[in-house]
Amino acid sequence: MHSLREVGLPQHFFFDLTNGPSTIRDEKGVWVSDLAGAIDDAQAVIEEMRDSDELSGDEEGWLLIIRNKAGDALMTLPIIPRVPVTVS
């Protein structure tokens, strides 16, 4: 029997947000071909949050955790607001 990874079927990943004491769990998730695809999607989610001003500047210490369907944390990405560049 082949694993999902071997036959190239999509895998289900979830993006949880946490600052340690508080966690916002992703119950929907995304279907992508592999962890690299999940990382790309997670980085896009963080960028969308920045671009839509969903980040208030209080995100220091918050992390986006990519987990699989079994609940295993596979990757952690920091949520750091983009610092505006000003030219004087």
Backbone as CSV, one residue per row, in Angstrom:
resi,resn,N_x,N_y,N_z,CA_x,CA_y,CA_z,C_x,C_y,C_z
1,MET,0.838,-1.173,0.000,0.000,0.000,0.000,0.888,1.243,0.000
2,HIS,0.492,2.249,-0.769,1.251,3.495,-0.875,0.680,4.543,0.064
3,SER,1.571,5.388,0.594,1.100,6.512,1.403,0.596,7.606,0.470
4,LEU,-0.155,8.573,1.020,-0.643,9.691,0.216,0.500,10.428,-0.455
5,ARG,1.589,10.587,0.258,2.740,11.302,-0.267,3.310,10.594,-1.489
6,GLU,3.354,9.262,-1.464,3.929,8.503,-2.562,3.100,8.608,-3.841
7,VAL,1.797,8.667,-3.719,0.955,8.701,-4.914,0.569,10.127,-5.301
8,GLY,1.031,11.128,-4.560,0.825,12.516,-4.922,-0.568,13.069,-4.657
9,LEU,-1.332,12.438,-3.790,-2.661,12.942,-3.459,-2.537,14.121,-2.493
10,PRO,-3.498,15.035,-2.537,-3.445,16.173,-1.610,-3.497,15.717,-0.148
11,GLN,-2.866,16.511,0.686,-2.860,16.258,2.121,-3.554,17.419,2.825
12,HIS,-4.141,17.134,3.981,-4.904,18.130,4.729,-4.016,18.739,5.807
13,PHE,-3.848,20.069,5.753,-3.060,20.800,6.735,-3.931,21.884,7.363
14,PHE,-3.581,22.261,8.584,-4.321,23.268,9.335,-3.354,24.342,9.810
15,PHE,-3.838,25.588,9.879,-3.019,26.719,10.305,-3.597,27.281,11.603
16,ASP,-2.972,26.961,12.719,-3.402,27.466,14.019,-2.581,28.698,14.375
17,LEU,-3.191,29.627,15.092,-2.501,30.803,15.608,-2.392,30.666,17.115
18,THR,-1.204,30.933,17.654,-1.022,30.825,19.105,-0.016,31.853,19.600
19,ASN,-0.212,32.255,20.849,0.777,33.095,21.529,1.245,32.395,22.801
20,GLY,0.955,31.119,22.919,1.289,30.337,24.105,0.036,30.045,24.906
21,PRO,-0.451,31.039,25.684,-1.648,30.783,26.483,-2.929,30.677,25.653
22,SER,-2.983,31.375,24.522,-4.191,31.370,23.687,-3.888,30.735,22.336
23,THR,-4.831,29.943,21.852,-4.695,29.323,20.533,-6.009,29.460,19.786
24,ILE,-5.894,29.875,18.537,-7.038,29.929,17.632,-6.834,28.795,16.634
25,ARG,-7.654,27.752,16.767,-7.491,26.564,15.932,-8.203,26.721,14.596
26,ASP,-7.528,26.282,13.562,-8.092,26.244,12.219,-8.851,24.931,12.090
27,GLU,-10.159,25.006,11.970,-10.972,23.794,11.868,-11.221,23.386,10.416
28,LYS,-11.001,24.305,9.475,-11.268,24.028,8.065,-10.046,23.417,7.372
29,GLY,-8.915,24.074,7.483,-7.692,23.586,6.867,-7.637,23.819,5.369
30,VAL,-6.550,23.365,4.773,-6.336,23.454,3.329,-5.845,22.108,2.823
31,TRP,-6.128,21.831,1.579,-5.635,20.630,0.919,-4.554,21.050,-0.064
32,VAL,-3.347,20.563,0.145,-2.231,20.850,-0.759,-1.432,19.571,-0.963
33,SER,-0.511,19.614,-1.925,0.210,18.393,-2.292,1.240,17.948,-1.259
34,ASP,1.819,18.896,-0.510,2.857,18.515,0.446,3.092,19.644,1.443
35,LEU,4.020,19.426,2.369,4.320,20.425,3.395,4.826,21.720,2.774
36,ALA,5.604,21.631,1.711,6.106,22.841,1.048,4.933,23.697,0.563
37,GLY,3.908,23.064,0.026,2.719,23.793,-0.402,1.994,24.424,0.774
38,ALA,1.953,23.719,1.894,1.319,24.258,3.099,2.093,25.465,3.619
39,ILE,3.412,25.400,3.570,4.246,26.531,4.005,3.986,27.733,3.107
40,ASP,3.927,27.509,1.794,3.636,28.604,0.859,2.280,29.233,1.176
41,ASP,1.266,28.401,1.406,-0.066,28.906,1.736,-0.053,29.662,3.060
42,ALA,0.664,29.156,4.051,0.733,29.811,5.362,1.391,31.182,5.240
43,GLN,2.454,31.265,4.465,3.115,32.552,4.267,2.186,33.526,3.537
44,ALA,1.394,33.010,2.598,0.422,33.856,1.896,-0.656,34.352,2.864
45,VAL,-1.090,33.492,3.787,-2.087,33.895,4.789,-1.535,35.030,5.649
46,ILE,-0.294,34.899,6.082,0.329,35.946,6.904,0.409,37.245,6.104
47,GLU,0.803,37.175,4.841,0.873,38.372,3.998,-0.507,39.001,3.813
48,GLU,-1.531,38.170,3.612,-2.902,38.689,3.467,-3.345,39.409,4.735
49,MET,-2.982,38.851,5.899,-3.314,39.488,7.166,-2.627,40.853,7.259
50,ARG,-1.378,40.913,6.814,-0.653,42.186,6.839,-1.284,43.185,5.866
51,ASP,-1.553,42.733,4.648,-2.079,43.625,3.606,-3.467,44.152,3.938
52,SER,-4.271,43.374,4.655,-5.632,43.798,4.986,-5.696,44.509,6.334
53,ASP,-4.546,44.785,6.917,-4.461,45.469,8.213,-5.124,44.698,9.342
54,GLU,-5.182,43.374,9.222,-5.717,42.555,10.317,-4.736,42.497,11.480
55,LEU,-3.475,42.802,11.215,-2.472,42.787,12.272,-2.423,44.173,12.901
56,SER,-2.563,44.219,14.213,-2.658,45.488,14.923,-1.313,46.005,15.405
57,GLY,-0.291,45.198,15.297,1.009,45.581,15.840,1.302,44.876,17.155
58,ASP,0.300,44.180,17.707,0.461,43.445,18.960,0.741,41.966,18.718
59,GLU,1.253,41.628,17.561,1.402,40.221,17.199,2.711,39.600,17.680
60,GLU,3.583,40.383,18.273,4.845,39.823,18.734,4.556,38.666,19.685
61,GLY,5.187,37.554,19.437,4.966,36.368,20.251,3.927,35.430,19.664
62,TRP,3.161,35.892,18.655,2.186,35.023,18.007,2.882,34.194,16.943
63,LEU,2.425,32.966,16.806,2.989,32.036,15.826,1.872,31.408,15.015
64,LEU,2.173,31.077,13.778,1.274,30.276,12.964,1.860,28.875,12.936
65,ILE,1.096,27.927,13.416,1.551,26.533,13.467,0.852,25.754,12.376
66,ILE,1.640,25.102,11.545,1.088,24.215,10.518,1.028,22.825,11.133
67,ARG,-0.177,22.253,11.148,-0.310,20.899,11.687,-1.021,20.019,10.674
68,ASN,-0.816,18.722,10.837,-1.485,17.756,9.969,-2.802,17.327,10.603
69,LYS,-3.513,16.456,9.900,-4.828,16.007,10.367,-4.744,15.310,11.733
70,ALA,-3.623,14.648,11.999,-3.429,13.961,13.274,-3.157,14.938,14.419
71,GLY,-2.931,16.221,14.076,-2.667,17.223,15.103,-1.204,17.470,15.377
72,ASP,-0.319,16.815,14.615,1.120,16.999,14.806,1.563,18.349,14.259
73,ALA,2.280,19.128,15.061,2.842,20.396,14.594,4.019,20.084,13.680
74,LEU,3.957,20.580,12.440,4.979,20.277,11.450,5.925,21.445,11.200
75,MET,5.427,22.659,11.402,6.229,23.860,11.132,5.619,25.005,11.915
76,THR,6.472,25.905,12.374,6.015,27.089,13.095,6.602,28.322,12.418
77,LEU,5.728,29.285,12.116,6.157,30.533,11.483,5.778,31.698,12.386
78,PRO,6.696,32.640,12.623,6.358,33.796,13.452,5.432,34.749,12.705
79,ILE,4.522,35.370,13.446,3.655,36.410,12.883,4.261,37.731,13.338
80,ILE,5.010,38.328,12.487,5.674,39.591,12.819,5.147,40.641,11.852
81,PRO,4.595,41.721,12.362,4.091,42.745,11.444,5.229,43.291,10.590
82,ARG,4.903,43.558,9.345,5.872,44.158,8.449,6.136,45.576,8.935
83,VAL,7.390,45.908,9.027,7.770,47.250,9.459,7.762,48.159,8.229
84,PRO,6.977,49.237,8.288,6.949,50.125,7.129,8.311,50.778,6.891
85,VAL,8.678,50.855,5.649,9.943,51.479,5.272,9.642,52.916,4.899
86,THR,10.353,53.838,5.544,10.174,55.243,5.221,11.496,55.791,4.701
87,VAL,11.394,56.609,3.716,12.573,57.233,3.134,12.545,58.697,3.517
88,SER,13.655,59.163,4.100,13.673,60.563,4.507,14.515,61.400,3.577
